[in-house]
Amino acid sequence: MAMVQGEGSGGQGGADHTNEGRSAEEDAVLRERLSKLSNALQQHRDPTEPDVPELSGQSLEAGNLGFRVLVEFVSAIVVGALIGWQIDKWLHTGPILLILFLLLGMAAGMVNIYKIAAGPARKRD
């Protein structure tokens, strides 16, 4: 592999990457500006606010519910498609049963999602 012009054997460029052609005075001015900006950010940051947001129980429940809905829907479609494909294979028919069972799987997935969204059924006394 050819080496790029200006690179040494260690893969480092010929110029110092920390200076990048600036004089020492410009470097000192930039470091001072960086220090001032860092201090300003520290002052504006709320000390009581945690750095990493905590997940509440409600957001975790919503994530679990969303994942459950996804799994229920996808698994119903996959199972329906596999059943239709296998029956088509046994009966040597075209993909008609695959399509039929795929649609039935989609319908079953929607019913499962409706049941999850409706919640548990209440008994009437």
MDAnalysis code that builds the backbone (N, CA, C; Angstrom):
import MDAnalysis as mda
import numpy as np

u = mda.Universe.empty(375, n_residues=125, atom_resindex=np.repeat(np.arange(125), 3), trajectory=True)
u.add_TopologyAttr("name", ["N", "CA", "C"] * 125)
u.add_TopologyAttr("resid", np.arange(1, 126))
u.add_TopologyAttr("resname", ["MET", "ALA", "MET", "VAL", "GLN", "GLY", "GLU", "GLY", "SER", "GLY", "GLY", "GLN", "GLY", "GLY", "ALA", "ASP", "HIS", "THR", "ASN", "GLU", "GLY", "ARG", "SER", "ALA", "GLU", "GLU", "ASP", "ALA", "VAL", "LEU", "ARG", "GLU", "ARG", "LEU", "SER", "LYS", "LEU", "SER", "ASN", "ALA", "LEU", "GLN", "GLN", "HIS", "ARG", "ASP", "PRO", "THR", "GLU", "PRO", "ASP", "VAL", "PRO", "GLU", "LEU", "SER", "GLY", "GLN", "SER", "LEU", "GLU", "ALA", "GLY", "ASN", "LEU", "GLY", "PHE", "ARG", "VAL", "LEU", "VAL", "GLU", "PHE", "VAL", "SER", "ALA", "ILE", "VAL", "VAL", "GLY", "ALA", "LEU", "ILE", "GLY", "TRP", "GLN", "ILE", "ASP", "LYS", "TRP", "LEU", "HIS", "THR", "GLY", "PRO", "ILE", "LEU", "LEU", "ILE", "LEU", "PHE", "LEU", "LEU", "LEU", "GLY", "MET", "ALA", "ALA", "GLY", "MET", "VAL", "ASN", "ILE", "TYR", "LYS", "ILE", "ALA", "ALA", "GLY", "PRO", "ALA", "ARG", "LYS", "ARG", "ASP"])
u.atoms.positions = np.array([
    [0.846, -1.161, 0.000],
    [0.000, 0.000, 0.000],
    [0.891, 1.222, 0.000],
    [0.627, 2.159, -0.884],
    [1.471, 3.342, -0.998],
    [1.203, 4.272, 0.169],
    [2.262, 4.926, 0.628],
    [2.125, 5.852, 1.750],
    [1.754, 7.231, 1.225],
    [0.911, 7.926, 1.935],
    [0.512, 9.265, 1.570],
    [1.695, 10.189, 1.787],
    [1.818, 11.168, 0.918],
    [2.945, 12.084, 1.014],
    [2.911, 12.803, 2.351],
    [4.047, 12.852, 3.018],
    [4.153, 13.539, 4.302],
    [3.992, 12.605, 5.479],
    [3.656, 11.347, 5.240],
    [3.518, 10.420, 6.346],
    [4.833, 9.719, 6.601],
    [5.120, 9.495, 7.863],
    [6.311, 8.754, 8.242],
    [6.001, 7.272, 8.263],
    [6.920, 6.474, 8.707],
    [6.724, 5.032, 8.721],
    [5.710, 4.611, 9.766],
    [5.468, 5.453, 10.787],
    [4.503, 5.109, 11.824],
    [3.093, 5.509, 11.469],
    [2.873, 6.057, 10.256],
    [1.537, 6.470, 9.865],
    [1.216, 7.877, 10.324],
    [2.142, 8.560, 10.986],
    [1.926, 9.917, 11.454],
    [2.332, 10.890, 10.364],
    [1.628, 11.980, 10.255],
    [1.967, 12.999, 9.277],
    [3.246, 13.698, 9.681],
    [3.844, 14.414, 8.742],
    [5.085, 15.118, 9.018],
    [4.874, 16.285, 9.962],
    [3.696, 16.943, 9.913],
    [3.437, 18.090, 10.779],
    [2.918, 17.609, 12.123],
    [3.139, 18.403, 13.162],
    [2.636, 18.083, 14.493],
    [1.137, 18.340, 14.504],
    [0.325, 17.323, 14.835],
    [-1.128, 17.461, 14.777],
    [-1.661, 18.345, 15.887],
    [-0.950, 18.528, 16.966],
    [-1.449, 19.363, 18.048],
    [-1.276, 20.842, 17.721],
    [-0.326, 21.218, 16.904],
    [-0.068, 22.612, 16.590],
    [-0.718, 23.019, 15.285],
    [-0.701, 22.169, 14.271],
    [-1.316, 22.379, 12.972],
    [-0.936, 23.713, 12.358],
    [0.325, 24.122, 12.440],
    [0.810, 25.320, 11.777],
    [0.557, 26.608, 12.550],
    [0.052, 26.563, 13.760],
    [-0.189, 27.773, 14.548],
    [1.045, 28.093, 15.370],
    [1.175, 29.348, 15.688],
    [2.289, 29.739, 16.547],
    [1.935, 29.434, 17.998],
    [2.919, 29.502, 18.851],
    [2.702, 29.206, 20.271],
    [1.764, 30.228, 20.900],
    [1.810, 31.484, 20.432],
    [0.922, 32.525, 20.981],
    [-0.532, 32.228, 20.624],
    [-0.771, 31.849, 19.344],
    [-2.138, 31.522, 18.934],
    [-2.658, 30.317, 19.702],
    [-1.780, 29.352, 19.943],
    [-2.159, 28.159, 20.693],
    [-2.558, 28.517, 22.115],
    [-1.802, 29.426, 22.741],
    [-2.108, 29.851, 24.102],
    [-3.435, 30.600, 24.151],
    [-3.695, 31.439, 23.131],
    [-4.960, 32.183, 23.079],
    [-6.127, 31.214, 22.929],
    [-5.976, 30.204, 22.078],
    [-7.049, 29.227, 21.897],
    [-7.293, 28.410, 23.153],
    [-6.215, 28.055, 23.853],
    [-6.384, 27.317, 25.113],
    [-7.110, 28.176, 26.153],
    [-6.810, 29.466, 26.187],
    [-7.475, 30.377, 27.128],
    [-8.969, 30.487, 26.801],
    [-9.289, 30.595, 25.508],
    [-10.696, 30.657, 25.094],
    [-11.436, 29.381, 25.473],
    [-10.776, 28.243, 25.247],
    [-11.378, 26.962, 25.609],
    [-11.626, 26.876, 27.099],
    [-10.704, 27.367, 27.878],
    [-10.854, 27.360, 29.331],
    [-12.026, 28.235, 29.762],
    [-12.148, 29.426, 29.160],
    [-13.258, 30.330, 29.498],
    [-14.604, 29.702, 29.132],
    [-14.685, 29.105, 27.940],
    [-15.936, 28.470, 27.527],
    [-16.298, 27.296, 28.430],
    [-15.303, 26.536, 28.833],
    [-15.546, 25.408, 29.726],
    [-16.073, 25.884, 31.072],
    [-15.493, 26.961, 31.600],
    [-15.966, 27.524, 32.873],
    [-17.378, 28.067, 32.744],
    [-17.681, 28.722, 31.611],
    [-19.028, 29.263, 31.407],
    [-20.052, 28.126, 31.354],
    [-19.708, 27.021, 30.694],
    [-20.620, 25.881, 30.642],
    [-20.833, 25.277, 32.027],
    [-19.795, 25.202, 32.821],
    [-19.902, 24.666, 34.186],
    [-20.833, 25.533, 35.028],
    [-20.761, 26.856, 34.852],
    [-21.609, 27.760, 35.637],
    [-23.071, 27.656, 35.234],
    [-23.343, 27.439, 33.956],
    [-24.727, 27.360, 33.487],
    [-25.365, 26.010, 33.740],
    [-24.572, 25.009, 34.005],
    [-25.096, 23.671, 34.249],
    [-25.718, 23.613, 35.642],
    [-26.904, 23.004, 35.739],
    [-27.599, 22.866, 37.018],
    [-26.919, 21.761, 37.824],
    [-26.407, 22.078, 39.027],
    [-25.696, 21.053, 39.795],
    [-26.601, 19.935, 40.305],
    [-27.896, 20.191, 40.437],
    [-28.797, 19.155, 40.935],
    [-29.238, 18.203, 39.840],
    [-29.052, 18.612, 38.575],
    [-29.473, 17.773, 37.467],
    [-28.444, 16.677, 37.225],
    [-28.886, 15.417, 37.193],
    [-27.922, 14.333, 36.945],
    [-27.451, 14.369, 35.494],
    [-26.227, 13.882, 35.281],
    [-25.669, 13.854, 33.939],
    [-26.386, 12.841, 33.057],
    [-26.750, 11.717, 33.626],
    [-27.436, 10.670, 32.888],
    [-28.898, 10.651, 33.327],
    [-29.829, 10.790, 32.375],
    [-31.240, 10.765, 32.778],
    [-31.631, 9.391, 33.300],
    [-32.417, 9.405, 34.364],
    [-32.881, 8.141, 34.941],
    [-34.172, 7.733, 34.248],
    [-34.318, 6.447, 34.018],
    [-35.537, 5.937, 33.414],
    [-36.564, 5.693, 34.505],
    [-37.734, 6.249, 34.298],
    [-38.789, 6.054, 35.290],
    [-39.474, 4.720, 35.037],
    [-40.234, 4.286, 36.002],
    [-40.973, 3.034, 35.859],
    [-41.987, 3.105, 34.741],
    [-42.559, 4.302, 34.554],
    [-43.576, 4.463, 33.522],
    [-42.970, 4.325, 32.121],
    [-41.778, 4.887, 31.901],
    [-41.161, 4.778, 30.579],
    [-40.708, 3.344, 30.312],
    [-40.271, 2.641, 31.351],
    [-39.894, 1.238, 31.166],
    [-41.111, 0.376, 30.841],
    [-42.234, 0.663, 31.490],
    [-43.461, -0.081, 31.199],
    [-43.904, 0.160, 29.760],
    [-43.795, 1.395, 29.307],
    [-44.184, 1.712, 27.933],
    [-43.274, 1.000, 26.937],
    [-41.985, 0.944, 27.227],
    [-41.060, 0.229, 26.352],
    [-41.352, -1.256, 26.318],
    [-41.655, -1.819, 27.481],
    [-42.004, -3.243, 27.540],
    [-43.285, -3.532, 26.756],
    [-44.259, -2.657, 26.885],
    [-45.517, -2.845, 26.167],
    [-45.295, -2.758, 24.659],
    [-44.496, -1.794, 24.224],
    [-44.208, -1.655, 22.797],
    [-43.487, -2.874, 22.244],
    [-42.535, -3.394, 23.011],
    [-41.816, -4.582, 22.572],
    [-42.742, -5.791, 22.513],
    [-43.642, -5.890, 23.479],
    [-44.591, -7.017, 23.488],
    [-45.519, -6.955, 22.283],
    [-45.990, -5.752, 21.948],
    [-46.866, -5.593, 20.780],
    [-46.117, -5.987, 19.511],
    [-44.870, -5.552, 19.393],
    [-44.069, -5.896, 18.219],
    [-43.889, -7.407, 18.095],
    [-43.537, -8.055, 19.192],
    [-43.312, -9.508, 19.164],
    [-44.601, -10.252, 18.841],
    [-45.703, -9.840, 19.426],
    [-46.983, -10.510, 19.163],
    [-47.358, -10.399, 17.684],
    [-47.205, -9.221, 17.118],
    [-47.610, -9.006, 15.731],
    [-46.705, -9.763, 14.763],
    [-45.402, -9.628, 14.938],
    [-44.461, -10.283, 14.031],
    [-44.551, -11.802, 14.140],
    [-44.667, -12.315, 15.356],
    [-44.730, -13.780, 15.504],
    [-46.004, -14.342, 14.888],
    [-47.115, -13.635, 14.984],
    [-48.356, -14.122, 14.369],
    [-48.214, -14.161, 12.845],
    [-47.583, -13.169, 12.268],
    [-47.387, -13.148, 10.818],
    [-46.454, -14.276, 10.387],
    [-45.353, -14.452, 11.111],
    [-44.380, -15.495, 10.754],
    [-44.995, -16.879, 10.884],
    [-45.720, -17.127, 11.963],
    [-46.347, -18.441, 12.151],
    [-47.378, -18.698, 11.059],
    [-48.185, -17.698, 10.737],
    [-49.167, -17.873, 9.667],
    [-48.508, -18.170, 8.331],
    [-47.427, -17.454, 8.021],
    [-46.726, -17.674, 6.760],
    [-46.094, -19.069, 6.722],
    [-45.509, -19.507, 7.816],
    [-44.891, -20.840, 7.848],
    [-45.930, -21.949, 7.697],
    [-47.063, -21.786, 8.339],
    [-48.123, -22.798, 8.210],
    [-48.610, -22.858, 6.771],
    [-48.876, -21.707, 6.170],
    [-49.338, -21.679, 4.782],
    [-48.310, -22.250, 3.825],
    [-47.044, -21.939, 4.022],
    [-45.982, -22.467, 3.169],
    [-45.893, -23.990, 3.270],
    [-45.976, -24.498, 4.514],
    [-45.866, -25.949, 4.717],
    [-47.060, -26.677, 4.099],
    [-48.252, -26.140, 4.246],
    [-49.425, -26.792, 3.648],
    [-49.327, -26.748, 2.121],
    [-48.863, -25.621, 1.567],
    [-48.650, -25.540, 0.118],
    [-47.642, -26.575, -0.342],
    [-46.627, -26.801, 0.441],
    [-45.589, -27.780, 0.095],
    [-46.171, -29.196, 0.105],
    [-46.989, -29.514, 1.107],
    [-47.575, -30.852, 1.217],
    [-48.569, -31.131, 0.091],
    [-49.390, -30.123, -0.225],
    [-50.453, -30.317, -1.214],
    [-50.000, -29.993, -2.634],
    [-48.768, -29.530, -2.801],
    [-48.218, -29.166, -4.113],
    [-49.094, -28.121, -4.801],
    [-49.515, -27.139, -4.043],
    [-50.320, -26.053, -4.602],
    [-49.438, -24.829, -4.741],
    [-49.988, -23.834, -5.396],
    [-49.255, -22.573, -5.556],
    [-49.196, -21.831, -4.232],
    [-48.778, -20.629, -4.266],
    [-48.629, -19.880, -3.015],
    [-49.943, -19.337, -2.458],
    [-51.055, -19.903, -2.905],
    [-52.357, -19.385, -2.464],
    [-52.571, -19.589, -0.970],
    [-52.207, -20.749, -0.439],
    [-52.392, -20.987, 0.996],
    [-51.380, -20.178, 1.823],
    [-50.198, -19.956, 1.260],
    [-49.224, -19.096, 1.930],
    [-49.792, -17.692, 2.094],
    [-50.371, -17.170, 1.029],
    [-50.953, -15.823, 1.086],
    [-52.144, -15.798, 2.035],
    [-52.981, -16.836, 1.968],
    [-54.161, -16.906, 2.839],
    [-53.750, -16.930, 4.315],
    [-52.804, -17.799, 4.656],
    [-52.386, -17.899, 6.056],
    [-51.572, -16.681, 6.496],
    [-50.898, -16.038, 5.555],
    [-50.206, -14.792, 5.876],
    [-51.218, -13.720, 6.281],
    [-52.296, -13.632, 5.526],
    [-53.355, -12.677, 5.878],
    [-54.024, -13.046, 7.202],
    [-54.234, -14.355, 7.416],
    [-54.805, -14.787, 8.697],
    [-53.857, -14.466, 9.855],
    [-52.554, -14.616, 9.635],
    [-51.579, -14.260, 10.661],
    [-51.601, -12.769, 10.969],
    [-51.759, -11.959, 9.922],
    [-51.858, -10.505, 10.147],
    [-53.114, -10.176, 10.951],
    [-54.214, -10.829, 10.629],
    [-55.451, -10.596, 11.371],
    [-55.300, -11.044, 12.823],
    [-54.669, -12.201, 13.025],
    [-54.452, -12.674, 14.398],
    [-53.543, -11.721, 15.165],
    [-52.535, -11.181, 14.492],
    [-51.656, -10.205, 15.145],
    [-52.407, -8.951, 15.559],
    [-53.303, -8.492, 14.688],
    [-54.103, -7.306, 15.031],
    [-55.045, -7.598, 16.205],
    [-55.617, -8.790, 16.239],
    [-56.484, -9.167, 17.364],
    [-55.666, -9.203, 18.656],
    [-54.458, -9.758, 18.592],
    [-53.599, -9.789, 19.779],
    [-53.258, -8.378, 20.256],
    [-52.978, -7.482, 19.320],
    [-52.667, -6.094, 19.692],
    [-53.888, -5.441, 20.327],
    [-55.068, -5.700, 19.770],
    [-56.289, -5.138, 20.355],
    [-56.498, -5.647, 21.776],
    [-56.254, -6.932, 21.993],
    [-56.419, -7.498, 23.340],
    [-55.434, -6.875, 24.319],
    [-54.197, -6.624, 23.860],
    [-53.197, -5.993, 24.734],
    [-53.622, -4.571, 25.048],
    [-54.109, -3.841, 24.044],
    [-54.483, -2.449, 24.247],
    [-55.735, -2.318, 25.122],
    [-56.657, -3.262, 24.995],
    [-57.905, -3.208, 25.756],
    [-57.663, -3.537, 27.225],
    [-56.620, -4.257, 27.523],
    [-56.336, -4.627, 28.906],
    [-57.108, -5.865, 29.304],
    [-56.935, -6.259, 30.552],
    [-57.634, -7.460, 31.019],
    [-59.136, -7.241, 31.087],
    [-59.871, -8.291, 30.712],
    [-61.335, -8.207, 30.739],
    [-61.822, -8.248, 32.179],
    [-62.794, -7.398, 32.463],
    [-63.366, -7.370, 33.812],
    [-64.563, -8.311, 33.869],
    [-64.681, -9.015, 34.965],
    [-65.823, -9.917, 35.144],
    [-67.034, -9.099, 35.583],
    [-68.154, -9.435, 34.985],
    [-69.400, -8.770, 35.379],
    [-70.134, -9.653, 36.365],
    [-70.531, -9.065, 37.453],
    [-71.251, -9.835, 38.479],
    [-72.734, -9.750, 38.314],
])
